[in-house]
Amino acid sequence: MKPADQPKENEATEPPSPPRKRQRLRSLPLLPRIAIFVAGWTLILIGIAGLVLPGIQGIASILAGAALLSLISELIFNLLGRLMQRWPKQWRKVQAARLRLYRRLRRRFR
């Protein structure tokens, strides 16, 4: 270990926190899944166009589309989680909004 990597004597080191187990969401009915898929990819395509066109928030549209697609795809949820590790407060907001939308869709399409 390099001297810079070693903890100082008076510095308390915390053990890494164990990964939190999250509850896996049940699958939504077919119609909402198709609508979410189309809306999510539409937002991603608008975001890609927004990266080169003025007036459209490209990054925000891509993230909103990915957040929508995370409702139906665990892979996208995990990728979005890795991307948002740098901003844990915003990631908690995305998770809360995702769960609210999921519950709303489950109530509506029983």
C-alpha positions in Angstrom: 0.0 0.0 0.0 1.1 3.5 -0.7 1.5 5.8 2.3 -1.4 7.9 0.9 -3.7 4.9 0.8 -3.1 3.9 4.4 -5.4 5.4 7.1 -3.8 7.7 9.5 -3.5 6.6 13.1 -6.0 9.0 14.5 -8.4 8.6 11.6 -11.3 6.2 12.2 -12.0 3.8 9.4 -15.5 2.6 8.8 -16.2 -0.8 7.5 -18.0 -0.8 4.2 -21.7 -0.9 4.6 -23.4 -4.1 3.3 -25.4 -3.7 0.2 -29.0 -3.0 0.9 -31.5 -5.7 -0.2 -34.2 -4.1 -2.2 -37.6 -5.6 -2.9 -38.0 -6.7 -6.4 -41.0 -5.2 -8.1 -43.6 -7.5 -9.6 -44.1 -7.3 -13.3 -46.7 -4.9 -14.6 -49.5 -6.0 -17.0 -48.7 -6.0 -20.7 -50.4 -2.7 -21.8 -48.5 -0.5 -19.2 -45.2 -2.2 -20.0 -45.6 -1.5 -23.7 -46.6 2.1 -23.0 -43.6 2.6 -20.6 -41.3 1.0 -23.2 -42.4 3.3 -25.9 -42.4 6.4 -23.7 -39.0 5.6 -22.3 -37.3 5.0 -25.6 -39.0 8.1 -27.0 -37.5 10.2 -24.2 -34.1 8.7 -24.8 -34.2 9.4 -28.5 -35.4 13.0 -27.8 -32.5 13.3 -25.3 -30.0 12.1 -27.9 -31.3 14.7 -30.3 -31.1 17.2 -27.5 -27.4 16.6 -27.2 -26.9 18.3 -30.6 -29.9 20.5 -30.9 -30.3 23.7 -29.0 -33.3 24.1 -26.7 -33.8 20.5 -25.6 -32.3 19.2 -22.4 -30.5 16.1 -23.7 -29.1 14.7 -20.5 -32.3 15.3 -18.5 -34.4 13.6 -21.2 -32.0 10.6 -21.4 -32.1 10.2 -17.6 -35.9 10.5 -17.5 -36.2 7.9 -20.2 -33.9 5.5 -18.4 -35.8 6.1 -15.1 -39.0 5.1 -16.9 -37.4 2.0 -18.5 -36.1 1.0 -15.1 -39.7 0.1 -14.2 -39.7 -2.7 -16.7 -36.0 -3.7 -16.8 -33.8 -4.7 -13.9 -30.7 -4.3 -16.2 -31.5 -0.6 -16.8 -32.3 -0.1 -13.1 -28.9 -1.5 -12.2 -27.1 0.5 -14.8 -28.9 3.7 -13.7 -28.0 2.9 -10.1 -24.3 2.6 -11.0 -24.5 5.8 -12.9 -26.1 7.7 -10.0 -23.7 6.4 -7.3 -22.0 9.7 -7.5 -25.2 11.5 -6.5 -26.8 9.4 -3.7 -29.4 12.0 -2.8 -30.7 12.3 -6.3 -30.6 8.5 -6.6 -32.9 8.2 -3.6 -35.3 10.7 -5.2 -35.3 8.6 -8.5 -36.0 5.4 -6.5 -38.8 7.1 -4.6 -40.4 8.5 -7.8 -40.0 5.1 -9.4 -41.8 3.3 -6.5 -44.6 5.9 -6.5 -45.1 5.5 -10.2 -45.0 1.7 -9.9 -47.6 1.7 -7.1 -49.9 4.1 -9.1 -49.7 1.9 -12.2 -50.4 -1.3 -10.1 -53.5 0.3 -8.6 -54.7 1.5 -12.0 -54.1 -1.7 -13.9 -55.0 -4.5 -11.5 
